[in-house]
Amino acid sequence: MQGSAKEGLIRGVQEKLDEERSIGIENATLALIEGGVKEQKIVDLLTKYWNLRPSEAKWYYEEMKNK
């Protein structure tokens, strides 16, 4: 496989993996919100289990609570 074609394939796969991960985080966040879990606990859990920075976890929480 040519270098640029291989790089393009790898980039496409990585983008799909990132998208699937984001969907998983969104679904987990929505489930916790619907389950009545408090905001700080959700942020803590997202940080722990999804290896997010607290600011990223807070962003997901804010985005999902408005859905």
N, C-alpha and C positions, 0 to 999 in steps of 0.2 A: 504494500500500500504506500502510495506517495506520502511524503511528509505533511504537506498541507491538507491532504484529504484525511489523513489520520488525525491530525489536530482538530479538524472540523468535526469529525465523528466524536472525538473525545469531548469537545466543547458541547456538542449537542446532548450527549449522554449526561454530562454534568449538569446542564441546565434542567433536564428532565428530573434528575435526582433532587436538585434543589427545589423544584416545583412540588414534587411529591412530599418532600420533607415539610415544606411550608403548609401544605394541605393537612398533613398529620398534626402539626402544631395548632393550626386553626381548629381542627376537629376536637382535639384534646381541650383546648381553651373553651370552646363552646360547651362541651360536656361539663366541664367544671363550673362554668357560669350557670348553666341550667340546673346543676346539682346544688346550687346555693352556696358554693364555696366562696369565702371572702377573697377580695382582691389581692391582698398581700400574700395569702396562702397560694393562690394561683400563680402569682409571680414567682414565689419561692419554688413551687413544683416545676414550673416551666424551666427555671434556671437549673434546677437539679437534674431533671430527667431528659431535657432536650439540649442541655449544655448551652443555654442562651445567656447572654449578659443580662443583668437586671433591666437595663433600658430596652433591650429587645423584647424581653418577656412583657414588660409594661406596654410596649407598642402593640403586641399581639392582643393583650387584654383589652386595651382601648378600642382597637379595631373590631374585635369580636363582640364586645358588649353593645355595640351599636347596630348589630345585625338582627 
